[in-house]
């Protein structure tokens, strides 16, 4: 950049490069780049590192990134949740529990997941395990039907997307009650949504298991489903997502 354009790299340039290397799983290059940076790594840098470690299951570097983030931004819950997810994905439930206990002792509360969808010009809001919607029984029935269909198509619920070491049936029931899944169920049972795109919004990062399920639903039902989460738009169609399973 300096030689060709006379531009000194900013922290944003470094963050983009680290994100790109992290996506490719090139963690040795990520670490070398951080060590050689002329600027002090900030929250953005370490968030990119932790996110890549979660995707690729790099616990050692993920722990280092999380510790840096806890020092710089101790009140942000998402960093602790990502680390706990990383531990859970490796079956390290004691470590995942330790992270949750640390959050509690520090007074850091996990922001409740919330999703909303517009149906017949009315916005419907769901929390995880929401039991307040008047069509809840219909939604659960639709989700159970979907569960059978996507299972036949190859989908299988994944324990690494839960923060608690729970039994298989309890895990499946828990995942079915995620807010984005409830919003999808309502959209699918609504006759006015029988055609066209389904648009769902979520205040947090979409759950990995819900992401996989919605991806399969878009293929088996031939529907376009758009989910806007905290990080980006996910455009599901024909069984694939625009994020290429990295977010």
The 8 nearest C-alpha neighbors of each residue, nearest first, counted from 0:
[[1, 4, 3, 6, 2, 5, 7, 8],
 [0, 2, 5, 6, 4, 7, 3, 8],
 [1, 3, 0, 5, 4, 6, 7, 8],
 [2, 4, 0, 1, 5, 6, 7, 8],
 [5, 3, 0, 6, 1, 2, 7, 8],
 [4, 6, 1, 2, 3, 0, 7, 8],
 [7, 5, 1, 4, 0, 8, 2, 3],
 [6, 8, 1, 9, 5, 0, 4, 12],
 [9, 7, 12, 6, 10, 13, 0, 11],
 [10, 8, 12, 11, 7, 13, 38, 14],
 [9, 11, 13, 12, 14, 8, 38, 40],
 [12, 10, 14, 9, 13, 15, 8, 43],
 [13, 11, 9, 15, 14, 10, 8, 16],
 [12, 14, 10, 16, 11, 15, 17, 9],
 [13, 15, 11, 17, 44, 12, 16, 18],
 [16, 14, 18, 12, 13, 17, 19, 11],
 [15, 17, 19, 13, 18, 14, 20, 12],
 [18, 16, 14, 20, 19, 15, 29, 21],
 [17, 19, 21, 15, 16, 20, 47, 14],
 [18, 20, 16, 22, 17, 21, 15, 23],
 [21, 19, 17, 23, 25, 22, 18, 16],
 [22, 20, 24, 18, 51, 23, 19, 25],
 [21, 23, 19, 20, 24, 51, 18, 245],
 [22, 24, 20, 21, 25, 19, 26, 51],
 [23, 25, 21, 22, 26, 20, 55, 51],
 [26, 24, 20, 23, 28, 27, 21, 29],
 [25, 27, 29, 28, 24, 30, 21, 20],
 [26, 28, 30, 29, 25, 31, 32, 24],
 [27, 29, 31, 26, 30, 25, 32, 20],
 [28, 30, 26, 32, 27, 31, 17, 33],
 [29, 31, 33, 27, 28, 32, 26, 34],
 [32, 30, 28, 34, 33, 29, 35, 27],
 [31, 33, 35, 29, 34, 30, 36, 28],
 [34, 32, 30, 36, 31, 35, 29, 40],
 [33, 35, 31, 32, 36, 30, 37, 29],
 [36, 34, 32, 33, 31, 37, 30, 38],
 [37, 35, 33, 38, 34, 32, 39, 40],
 [36, 38, 35, 39, 34, 33, 8, 40],
 [39, 37, 36, 40, 10, 9, 41, 35],
 [38, 40, 41, 37, 36, 10, 33, 34],
 [41, 39, 44, 38, 33, 42, 45, 10],
 [40, 42, 44, 43, 39, 45, 10, 71],
 [41, 43, 45, 44, 46, 68, 71, 40],
 [44, 42, 46, 41, 45, 47, 14, 40],
 [45, 43, 14, 47, 41, 42, 46, 40],
 [44, 46, 48, 64, 42, 47, 43, 49],
 [47, 45, 49, 43, 48, 44, 42, 50],
 [48, 46, 50, 45, 44, 49, 18, 51],
 [47, 49, 45, 51, 46, 50, 52, 64],
 [50, 48, 52, 61, 46, 51, 47, 64],
 [49, 51, 47, 53, 52, 48, 46, 54],
 [50, 52, 21, 54, 48, 53, 49, 22],
 [53, 51, 57, 49, 55, 61, 56, 50],
 [54, 52, 50, 56, 85, 51, 55, 49],
 [53, 55, 51, 52, 56, 50, 245, 57],
 [54, 56, 52, 53, 57, 51, 24, 22],
 [55, 57, 53, 52, 54, 58, 85, 88],
 [58, 56, 52, 55, 59, 61, 60, 53],
 [57, 59, 61, 60, 56, 62, 52, 85],
 [60, 58, 62, 61, 57, 63, 52, 64],
 [59, 61, 63, 62, 58, 57, 64, 52],
 [62, 60, 58, 49, 64, 52, 63, 59],
 [61, 63, 65, 59, 60, 64, 58, 66],
 [62, 64, 60, 66, 61, 65, 67, 59],
 [65, 63, 61, 67, 45, 62, 66, 49],
 [64, 66, 68, 62, 67, 63, 61, 69],
 [67, 65, 69, 63, 68, 64, 62, 70],
 [68, 66, 64, 70, 65, 69, 71, 63],
 [67, 69, 65, 71, 70, 66, 72, 42],
 [68, 70, 73, 66, 72, 67, 71, 65],
 [69, 71, 67, 68, 72, 73, 66, 65],
 [72, 70, 68, 69, 73, 67, 42, 41],
 [71, 73, 69, 68, 74, 70, 75, 42],
 [74, 72, 69, 75, 70, 71, 68, 76],
 [75, 73, 72, 107, 76, 69, 106, 105],
 [76, 74, 77, 73, 72, 78, 107, 79],
 [75, 77, 109, 79, 78, 107, 74, 80],
 [78, 76, 80, 79, 75, 81, 109, 110],
 [79, 77, 81, 80, 76, 82, 75, 65],
 [80, 78, 82, 81, 77, 76, 83, 98],
 [79, 81, 77, 83, 78, 82, 84, 76],
 [82, 80, 84, 78, 83, 79, 77, 85],
 [81, 83, 85, 79, 84, 80, 86, 78],
 [82, 84, 95, 80, 86, 85, 81, 98],
 [85, 83, 87, 81, 82, 86, 88, 80],
 [84, 86, 82, 53, 88, 83, 87, 81],
 [85, 87, 91, 83, 89, 84, 88, 95],
 [88, 86, 90, 84, 159, 89, 91, 85],
 [87, 89, 159, 85, 86, 90, 84, 160],
 [90, 88, 86, 87, 91, 85, 159, 56],
 [89, 91, 87, 88, 92, 86, 159, 164],
 [92, 90, 86, 87, 89, 94, 93, 95],
 [91, 93, 95, 94, 90, 87, 96, 164],
 [94, 92, 96, 95, 91, 97, 86, 90],
 [95, 93, 97, 96, 92, 91, 86, 98],
 [94, 96, 83, 92, 98, 97, 93, 86],
 [97, 95, 93, 99, 94, 98, 92, 100],
 [96, 98, 94, 100, 95, 99, 101, 93],
 [99, 97, 101, 95, 96, 100, 83, 102],
 [98, 100, 102, 96, 101, 97, 103, 95],
 [101, 99, 97, 103, 102, 98, 96, 104],
 [100, 102, 98, 104, 103, 99, 97, 105],
 [103, 101, 107, 99, 105, 100, 104, 106],
 [102, 104, 100, 106, 101, 105, 107, 99],
 [103, 105, 101, 106, 102, 100, 107, 99],
 [106, 104, 102, 103, 107, 101, 74, 73],
 [105, 107, 103, 104, 102, 108, 74, 101],
 [108, 106, 102, 105, 103, 74, 76, 109],
 [109, 107, 110, 106, 76, 102, 103, 74],
 [110, 108, 76, 111, 107, 77, 80, 102],
 [109, 111, 108, 112, 76, 203, 77, 113],
 [112, 110, 109, 113, 126, 127, 203, 202],
 [111, 113, 126, 203, 127, 110, 202, 178],
 [112, 114, 126, 125, 201, 202, 178, 111],
 [115, 113, 201, 125, 178, 179, 200, 124],
 [114, 116, 124, 200, 123, 199, 125, 182],
 [115, 117, 199, 123, 122, 182, 198, 118],
 [118, 116, 122, 121, 120, 123, 119, 115],
 [117, 119, 121, 120, 122, 116, 186, 123],
 [118, 120, 121, 117, 191, 122, 192, 189],
 [121, 119, 118, 117, 122, 123, 116, 191],
 [120, 122, 118, 117, 119, 123, 116, 124],
 [121, 123, 117, 116, 118, 124, 115, 120],
 [124, 122, 115, 116, 117, 121, 125, 118],
 [125, 123, 115, 114, 122, 116, 126, 113],
 [126, 124, 114, 178, 113, 129, 115, 182],
 [125, 127, 113, 178, 129, 112, 128, 114],
 [126, 128, 178, 177, 129, 176, 112, 125],
 [129, 127, 176, 177, 126, 130, 178, 173],
 [130, 128, 126, 127, 131, 125, 176, 132],
 [129, 131, 132, 128, 135, 133, 126, 125],
 [132, 130, 129, 133, 135, 125, 134, 126],
 [131, 133, 135, 134, 130, 129, 125, 123],
 [134, 132, 135, 131, 136, 130, 137, 138],
 [135, 133, 137, 132, 136, 138, 185, 131],
 [134, 136, 138, 132, 137, 133, 139, 130],
 [135, 137, 139, 138, 134, 140, 133, 141],
 [138, 136, 140, 134, 135, 139, 141, 188],
 [137, 139, 135, 184, 141, 136, 140, 185],
 [140, 138, 142, 136, 141, 137, 143, 135],
 [139, 141, 137, 143, 138, 142, 136, 144],
 [142, 140, 144, 138, 143, 139, 184, 145],
 [143, 141, 145, 139, 144, 140, 184, 146],
 [142, 144, 146, 140, 145, 141, 139, 147],
 [145, 143, 141, 146, 147, 142, 140, 148],
 [146, 144, 142, 148, 143, 147, 149, 141],
 [145, 147, 143, 144, 149, 148, 150, 142],
 [146, 148, 150, 144, 145, 149, 151, 143],
 [149, 147, 145, 151, 150, 146, 144, 152],
 [148, 150, 152, 151, 154, 146, 147, 145],
 [151, 149, 154, 153, 147, 152, 148, 146],
 [150, 152, 148, 149, 153, 147, 154, 146],
 [153, 151, 149, 150, 154, 148, 215, 219],
 [154, 152, 150, 151, 149, 155, 215, 148],
 [153, 155, 150, 149, 152, 212, 156, 215],
 [156, 154, 150, 157, 153, 149, 212, 208],
 [157, 155, 208, 171, 158, 154, 174, 170],
 [156, 158, 159, 160, 208, 155, 161, 207],
 [159, 157, 160, 161, 156, 170, 88, 87],
 [158, 160, 88, 87, 157, 161, 84, 89],
 [159, 161, 158, 157, 208, 207, 84, 162],
 [160, 162, 159, 163, 158, 87, 84, 170],
 [163, 161, 87, 84, 83, 160, 95, 164],
 [162, 164, 161, 165, 92, 96, 87, 95],
 [163, 165, 92, 162, 166, 161, 158, 87],
 [166, 164, 163, 170, 169, 167, 168, 158],
 [167, 165, 169, 168, 170, 164, 171, 158],
 [166, 168, 170, 169, 171, 165, 158, 172],
 [169, 167, 171, 170, 166, 172, 165, 173],
 [170, 168, 172, 166, 171, 167, 173, 165],
 [169, 171, 173, 167, 168, 172, 166, 165],
 [170, 172, 168, 174, 173, 169, 175, 167],
 [173, 171, 169, 175, 170, 174, 168, 176],
 [172, 174, 170, 176, 171, 175, 169, 177],
 [173, 175, 171, 176, 177, 172, 170, 208],
 [176, 174, 172, 173, 177, 171, 180, 142],
 [177, 175, 128, 174, 173, 127, 178, 181],
 [178, 176, 127, 180, 174, 179, 175, 128],
 [177, 179, 127, 126, 181, 125, 114, 180],
 [178, 180, 182, 114, 181, 177, 183, 201],
 [179, 181, 183, 177, 178, 182, 184, 175],
 [182, 180, 184, 178, 183, 179, 176, 185],
 [183, 181, 179, 185, 184, 180, 116, 115],
 [182, 184, 180, 186, 181, 185, 179, 187],
 [185, 183, 181, 138, 187, 182, 186, 142],
 [184, 186, 182, 188, 187, 183, 138, 189],
 [187, 185, 183, 189, 184, 188, 192, 182],
 [186, 188, 184, 185, 189, 183, 192, 193],
 [189, 187, 185, 186, 190, 184, 141, 138],
 [188, 190, 186, 191, 192, 187, 185, 193],
 [191, 189, 193, 192, 188, 187, 186, 194],
 [190, 192, 189, 193, 119, 194, 118, 186],
 [191, 193, 190, 194, 189, 186, 187, 195],
 [194, 192, 190, 191, 189, 187, 195, 188],
 [195, 193, 192, 196, 191, 222, 190, 197],
 [194, 196, 192, 197, 193, 223, 222, 224],
 [195, 197, 223, 224, 198, 222, 194, 225],
 [196, 198, 224, 225, 223, 199, 195, 186],
 [199, 197, 225, 226, 224, 196, 116, 200],
 [198, 200, 226, 116, 115, 225, 227, 197],
 [199, 201, 227, 115, 114, 226, 228, 116],
 [200, 202, 114, 228, 203, 113, 227, 115],
 [201, 203, 229, 113, 228, 112, 114, 200],
 [204, 202, 229, 201, 228, 112, 205, 113],
 [203, 205, 229, 228, 230, 206, 202, 201],
 [206, 204, 228, 203, 207, 210, 209, 201],
 [205, 207, 209, 208, 210, 204, 160, 177],
 [208, 206, 210, 209, 160, 211, 205, 157],
 [207, 209, 211, 210, 206, 160, 212, 157],
 [210, 208, 212, 206, 211, 207, 213, 180],
 [211, 209, 207, 208, 213, 212, 206, 214],
 [210, 212, 214, 208, 209, 213, 207, 215],
 [211, 213, 209, 215, 214, 210, 208, 216],
 [214, 212, 216, 210, 215, 211, 209, 217],
 [213, 215, 238, 211, 217, 212, 216, 239],
 [214, 216, 238, 218, 212, 213, 217, 149],
 [217, 215, 213, 219, 218, 214, 220, 212],
 [218, 216, 222, 236, 238, 221, 214, 215],
 [217, 219, 238, 237, 221, 215, 216, 220],
 [218, 220, 216, 221, 217, 215, 149, 152],
 [221, 219, 222, 217, 218, 216, 215, 237],
 [222, 220, 218, 217, 219, 237, 223, 236],
 [223, 221, 217, 220, 224, 236, 196, 218],
 [222, 224, 236, 196, 235, 217, 197, 225],
 [225, 223, 197, 235, 196, 198, 234, 222],
 [226, 224, 234, 198, 233, 197, 235, 199],
 [225, 227, 199, 233, 200, 232, 198, 228],
 [228, 226, 232, 200, 231, 201, 233, 199],
 [227, 229, 201, 204, 230, 231, 203, 205],
 [230, 228, 203, 204, 202, 231, 201, 227],
 [231, 229, 228, 204, 246, 232, 227, 203],
 [232, 230, 228, 227, 229, 233, 246, 226],
 [231, 233, 227, 226, 234, 228, 225, 230],
 [232, 234, 226, 225, 241, 240, 242, 227],
 [235, 233, 225, 241, 240, 224, 232, 236],
 [236, 234, 240, 224, 239, 214, 223, 217],
 [237, 235, 223, 217, 238, 239, 222, 218],
 [236, 238, 218, 217, 239, 221, 235, 222],
 [237, 239, 218, 214, 215, 217, 236, 235],
 [238, 240, 214, 235, 236, 237, 241, 243],
 [241, 239, 235, 242, 234, 243, 233, 214],
 [240, 242, 234, 243, 233, 235, 239, 244],
 [241, 243, 244, 240, 245, 233, 246, 234],
 [244, 242, 241, 240, 245, 239, 246, 233],
 [245, 243, 242, 246, 240, 241, 210, 239],
 [246, 244, 243, 242, 54, 22, 51, 50],
 [245, 242, 244, 230, 231, 50, 243, 204]]
